Amino acid sequence: MADKFAIGVDYGTNSVRALVVNTATGDEIGTAVYDYPSGDAGILLDPRDPNVARQNPADYIDGFIDSVKKAVEQAKATAGFSPEAVVGIGVDTTGSTPIPVDADGVALACKDEFKGNPAAHAWLWKDHTSYAEAEEISRKARERGEPYLAKCGGVYSSEWYWSKITHCMRTAPEVAAAAASWVELADFVPAYVTGNPAPDKLARCICAAGHKALYHESWDGLPSAEFLEAVEPGLSRFRYTTKAVPSDHKAGDLTADIAAKVGLPAGVPVAVGAFDAHHGAVGAGAGDGTLVKIMGTSTCDCLPSPLENALPDIPGLCGIVPESILPGYYGLEAGQSAVGDIFNWFVKRLTPASYGEGGDAHVRLTEEAAKLRPGATGLVALDWNNGNRTILVDPLLTGLLIGQTLHTTAAEVYRALVEATAFGALTIIKRVEEYGVSVKEVVNCGGIAEKNAFVMQVYADVCNRPMKVSRSAQTCALGAAIFGAVVGGAHASAVDAQKAMTGVKEKVYTPIPENAAVYAELYEVYRTLHDAFGTKEWTGSLHHVMKDLIAIRERARKR
């Protein structure tokens, strides 16, 4: 039988990547990356407000054409490949990244009158300008006794759809007035390349709708018009009525115009989109009991659970949405707002210049930090430099480092920051299991999992469970390709496609018992600080924390 191929297109924070994959083996035969040219590494910033993070929608369109074209060209070097053998395309993106569009689906930022208006551009996932609106949405839902917060952890986020639209209405009314609708990036790209961009007709993905826009079948879709009007008069105008669907549905077929530009035949099926982390979880083999951690600038934790198993509402999770990760499964999502970003911040802002001499400061810090015993630094940090996504859902929390002395070194601080992110990861696992959802194994993917053995060992020791790493270095794009393979008919289901196209590396990071024992002590300190600074309900004293850290430090150094 002739080989069949699928293409996954992965829209990240700074670039878009296309990947050509053999649907029978998972072999990756062509890839290309397009770096967004606008702003600072693709992000439109405002020096007056660190919460602003926007993107140019034109970069998304150009990125699809450039990356897919180059990936297809590279794939031609593989025997058995031809453009005609591509059966489907899948797309994943950041989120919530909503874009204001006109009635034809044209992004307002692509129109001359709005090109210079930041509010008319895409509101990137990491834009936190709407933190006040998010708090208001949460408060009004509780006051009115609405059910909407139950499926998103009990608190609405400033990263999400309705918060951002409300903030735009209040701060840039000219943009809100010109917008016929707002479209998530995960829906915008498939709609554009299939010629179905009109907001009243395009396919809306359950991933974005359920996790970010309060969509759920139990209340007939989006929140009621009455509730949205109570948040902001006129907000209900952006309440779409189309049914949100999972990514095994087809968004449409590649148009002749786009096909010609990327070197493919017209009519290739394009799957309904989803968020990068969710498709990354699929590409890493997520399934019942298999938690996937997508580790990058931030992390997203994804865990499917069969629909036949009733699930309780879990406070602090980003969402429990039917079929948002895998069709036939609930999709549980959690995450941390900063992981790699914390390491980068420390290296760029606070590391002595000498660490960068003759090499990469990350590498040198990692090497030195790896030589330190757990607990020997006498430090504990909180991983909230960009707020807390799970389980506190509070963008106004900030980082903390405790235990430093006049002898504390850069490598010790670096290790403490790595450990803090691992403690945050453990907090998520504990919350999920507290509510009866089993985590049987953890598979990691992303740049950190691929490149940093020190970090992965710390995670294994802190969480006291093995850490596996996805076989593919491009799991988000691979997950997108899996859904391209499904809508293209190469596989009957995403689970079938996973069996053929995914796997894990031979190397597994197993916990070291003596390290795990020390981290169990340090986690209690972390959790005390977590609850003391992050919750209103906490009562107690912090007078013992520094002394506890000193005692742990001295025991570790004696070993």
N, C-alpha and C positions, 0 to 999 in steps of 0.2 A: 504494500500500500504506500502511496506517496505520502511524504511527510507533510504535516500541517503545522502552521505557526500562528501565534497570537502576539499582539503588541500591547504592552502596558505602558501607559504614560503617567508619570508620577510628578505632580506639582508640589515641590517643597517650598520652604520659606525663601530661599535665595535663588533657586533654579528649577528647571523642569528636565526630567530624564525620560527618554524613551528606551524601551527594552524589547527586543525580538526574542521569542521563546518557542522552542519546540514543544508542542502540546503533548507529545507522547513521552518525552524524557525529562522535560524541564531544562534542557540545555539552553544556555543563553548565548545567542550567536551574533547579536548586534546591539550596540548601545551608544547613546550620544546624550550629551548634556548641554543645555542652553542656559547660560547665566543671565538673569534678568538685568537689562542695562540701566533701568531707571533707578534713581535715588542712591542710597547707600547699600550696596549688595542687594539691590532690588527692592529696598524698603524706603518709602517716603516718610521722612522723619520731620519733627518740629522741635527745634532747640528750646523752645519755650515750654514744651510740654512733653516729658519723657513717656507719657502714656500713648502718644500718637504712633501708629504704625499702619501705613496705607501702601497700596501697590497699584501700578498702572495696568489696567486690564489689557492694553495693547501688548504688553509683554507676554501675557498668557497665550494670545493668538499667535504671535510670532514664534513663541517657544514651541508650540505644538508643531508648527510647520517645519521649523529648523531641526528639532530633535528627531522627529519621526523620519524625515527625509534622510538624515545622516545615519540613523540606525538601520534603515532599510538598505542603504548603500553598503554599509559594513556587512550586513547579513548576506549580501550577494556573494561574498567570498566563501560561504559554506555550501558544500555540495548538497543538493537536494532542495535548496531554498530558491524561491522565486516570489516576486510580489503577488502573483496569482495564488500562491499557497497560503497567504495570510487569510485566516478564517474570521478573525474578529479583533476588536480593539477594546481595551478597558481603560478607564481613567480614574485616578485618585488625586485628591488635592488636600491642601490645608483646610482647616475649618475650626470654627465658623468664620468664613471669609465671604460675607455678602457684598453684592455689587448692585448699586442703583442703576436701573435700566429704563429705557422708554418703552412704549407700547409694542415696538417691533423687536425688543430684546437687545437693542444697541446700548452698550454701556455708556452712561452719561459722560464719563471721562474721555471717551473717544470722540466726543462732539466738540467743535471748536469753542463754544461758549463756556464749556466746563473744564477744559484741559488744565487750567491753572488752579482749579478749586480742589483742594485735598479731599473734601467731603464727598466729591463726586467719584472718587476712585474706589477701588476695592478696600474694604475695611479688614485688614489682615487679622488672623486669629489672635495675635499677640497685642492688638490694640486694646488698651484698658481705659480709654477715655470715658466709657459709659458705666463706670463703677457705681455712680449714684443712681442711675436708672436701673441697674441690676438689683440694687438693694430695694428700690421702690417696687419693682415687679414682685420680688419675693415677699415684701411686706403686704402689698395689696392682695396677693394670692392667699396669704394666711388670714388676713382680716376678713376676706370675703368667703373663706371656707372652700376655696377652689381646690380641685384635686391635682392641679398641674405640676406642682413641685414634687409630688411623690415619686415620679419616675426619673427625676434628675438630681436625686440626692438631698432634696429639701431646700436647696438654695439655688437661685438663678445666678448666672455668671456674667461678668462684664465682657467676657470673650464671645458672647453668644448673640444670636440673630436679633431678637426683639430689643435687647438693651441698646445695640448699636443703631438700629433704626430710630428708636425713641430719641437718642442723643442727637442724631442728625436732624430730626424734626425741630429740636429745641435750639440747636446751635448753628444750623445751616438750612433754614427753612426754604431757601431758594432751590436747593438740591432736592429736598423732600417733595416740594411741589412739582418739580419736573419729572420725578420718578413715577413711572406707572407701576413698578414693582421692584422688589429686591430679589436677587437670584444668587444662591450660593455658588461659589466657584466650582464645586463638584457637579453642579447642574449646568452651569454656564458653558463649560468646555464641550461636553457631549452635545448640548443643544446647538452650539455654534457650528461644530464640524459636521453635523447631520442636517443643517439647514432648518432647524426647528427652534429658533431662539425666542419666539413670541412667548412672554411669560404666562399667558393663559393656556398655552398648549404644550410647553416643554415638560419633559419628565422630571419630577422631583424625587430625589432619593430619600429613602426612609432613614438613612444614616444621618444626614444633616437635619432633616425635619424632626426626627425623634430625639436626637441628642441635644440639639441646639435651639429648636423652635417650638418646643413643648407640644409636638404632634403625638397623638396616641389614638388608636382606634376606639378605646373605651370612652372617649369624649368626642367621638366623631371628627377627629382630625386636629386642627389647630385650636388654640383657645378661642372662646366665644368672642364675638364682636363687642358684646357688652363689657367683658373684662378688659379687652384692649383699649376701648374708649375710656375706661376708668383710669387706665395708665396714662394715656395721652389722647386727647380729642383728635380724631383723624387717623389714629394708628390702625384701626380696623380696615382701612383702605388697602393695606398691604397683606391682608389675610387671603391667601390663595386657597382654592377649593379642590384642586386636583388631588387625587389619591397618591400618596407617597409609596414608592415600591422599592424592593431590594435590587441588587446589582445583577441578578440573573435575568432581569428584564432588559429588553432592548430599548435604547433611547432613540434609535433611528439608524439610518445607513449613511456611510460617508458620502458626501456630495461629490459630484464630478469635479468641481473647482478645487476643493481641498485635496481630493485624491490625486489630481494632476500635480499639485504642488509638492506632495510628499512621495510621489512615485508608486502609488498603489492603484489598483483598479477601483472604479466607483462602485458604491453599493456594499462595501465591507460593513458588516454589522458592528455597531458601537454600543457597548453596555451602558446602562445607567451608572452614574458615578457613585463615589463614596469618599470618605475621608482617608487620607494617607495611612494613618495608623490602623484603621480597620482593614484595609486591603493588605497592609503590611502584616497584620496578624494572620490573615488567610495565607499569604505567601510564606509565612514561617510555620504553618501547620497547626494553627489554633483549632481547638476542638473541645469536646466535652472534657473538662478537667485540665486542659492545657492552656495555661495563661501565657500570653505573649507580651513581652515588654519591648516596645519600640524605643530605642535609646538614642537620643540625639541632643539637640539644643535643649529640648524638653523631653519628657517621656510620656508615652501613652500606654496604658495597660489594658489589654483586651482579652475577654474570656467569654466564649460561647457556652450556653447551657441549653439543653434540649427543651423545646416548647412544651413537651408533655410534662416536664417537671415544674410545678408551680413555684414561683420565686417570690419571696417577700420584698417589699421596698427596702432598699439599703441606704441609710443616711450617708451623705457625703460622696456617693458615686456620681460621676458625670451623667449617668443614665443607664437604664435598663430598657432596651428597645427591641421588640421582636424583629428579627431578621436583619439587623443593622450590620452585623459582621458576616454571618452565614445564614442563608435561607434555611428555615426549619429550626433555628436556634434563637433564643434570646441573645442579645448582645450586651454584655456588661462592659462599661468603659470607666476607667479611672486614669489618673496620671499625675505628673509633677510638672509644675510650670517652668521649672529650670533645673537642668542637670548639666549637660555640656556647657550651657551658658554660664553656669557658676564657675566651672573650671576655667573657661575662657576669660571671664571677668577677672579672676584672681591673677592669671598669667599676664593679662594685658595691663591691668591697673596697679597691681600691688607687688608683683614679683620683682626682686632686685634685678637690675639690668644685666648683672654678671651671668645670670642664668641663661640668657639668650646668646651669649658669646660663643660663636663657633657651632651653633646647633639650635635645636628646638627646645624652648624652655619647658614645654609640656613633657618632653621626653626626659629631660634631666630631673624635673620635679618628680615624675613618676618613678624613675629609678631610685631616687633617694627616699621617697615615701615608702616604696616597697620594702626597703631594708628595715623599717621601723616595726616594732611589735605592736599588735593591737593593744590599745590602752596606754602605750608608752608616751604618747604626746601629752597626756593630761588635758586634752581638749575635747569638747563636743560642740557641734554647730547645728543650727537649724537651717534647712534647705529652702528658705522662703525668699530668696533674693528677688524673685519675680512673683511674689505672692504664693498662696497655697491653693492648688487645684483640687486635691483630694487628700484628706477627708474633710477639711475645714471649709473649703470653697470660699476663700477670702483673699481678694487681690490686694488688700491693704496691709497684709502682713509682710514683714521684712526679715532679712537675714540676721543671724546672731552667732557670735563665736564666744565661747566662755572657757576659761581655764588658762589663758595665755600668761606668760611671765616674761621677764626680761631676757630669758634664754630661748624663747620659742623661735623656731626657725620657719622659713618659708615652706620647706618640705613637710613639716609637721602640720602646718595650717592646711596645706594642700590635701594631706591624708585625711584630716578632719572633715574637710568639705566633701571628699569622696564618700567617707563613712556616713555623713549626714544624708546624702542622697540615697544611700543604701537603707538607712533607718526609715526614710520616707517611703521607700519601696516596701519594706516590711510592714509598715503601718497600713498600707493598702491591702496587702495579703491578709493581715489579721482582721481587718474590717470585713472583707468578703467572707472569710471562713467563720467569723462570728455570727453571720446570718445564714449559715448552713450550706454555703456553696464551696465545694471541695476544689482545692488547687492541688492536683496530682503531680504536675510538673511545670517548670518554667522554661520557656524558650526565649532567648534574647536575640534581637537583631538591631541593625543600625551601626553607625560608624564606631561607637564606643565599644559595643560588643565584638565587633570585628577586629579592632586594633589594640585594645587595651586589656591585656591579661590581668594586670594588677587590679583594675576596677572590677573585673568579673570575679576574681577570687574574693575580694572584699564583699561583694554582693552574696556570694555563696556562703561565706562565713557569717555575715550578719543575718541573713535569712535562714541559715542553717538548713539549706536544701541545695541539691545540685542545680547548677546553672548550665543549660544547654545553649548552643548558638546555632542559628539558622544556617543551613548550607549556602543559601544565596546571600550575597552582599547587597542585593537590590530587592528586598522582600516586598516593599510597597509596589514597585513596578511589576514584580512577579505576581503579586496578588491581583493587580489590575489585569494582567495578561490572563490569569486564570478565569476571570469573568468574561474576558474577550473570547476565550476558548469555549466557554459555556454558551454564550449567545451565538457563537459561530457554529455550534453543533459538534465540536470535537469531543466534548464530554457531556454526559447527561446532567451532571450536577457539579457544584463547586467542591463538594467533598470528594467526588470521583476524580476531579481534576487535581486536587491536593495530593491524592495518593500517587499520581503519576508525576507531578511536577515539583513537589517540595521534599525537603529532608533536613537533617541536622548534621553538623560536623562531628567528626569522631571525638574531638577534644571536648570533654565535659569537666567543668570546674566543680569539684566536690568540696564540701566544707571540711575544714581542719578542726577537729573537736576542741582543742585547747583555745583556738581563736574564737570559735563559736561561743565558748563559755564566757570569755571576756566580753564579747559583744553583747551577750545577754545582760550583763551588768550595765554596760554603757547604754544599752537601749532603754533601760529603766530611767537613766538620767535624761536621755533624749525625750522620752515620753513625758517626764515631769515638766520639762521646759516646753514641750509641744502643747500640753494641756494648759499650763500656767499662762503662756503668752497668747495662745490661740483660741481659748474658750472663755466664755463668761461664767460658766458653771464651776470652774476649778476653784477649790479652796485648799489651802495648805501653806507650806513654808518652803522657801528656797535656800534657807541658811545652810543646809547640808550639802548643796550641790558642789561647790568648789572643793570642799573637804573630801567628798566622795571621789571626785576626779583625781585628787592628789593621791588618795589611797590606792586607787586602781593603777595610777601611773607608777607609783613606787613598787608595787608588786610586779608589774610588767617589766620594769627595768631590772629588777633583781633576777628575773628569769633569764 
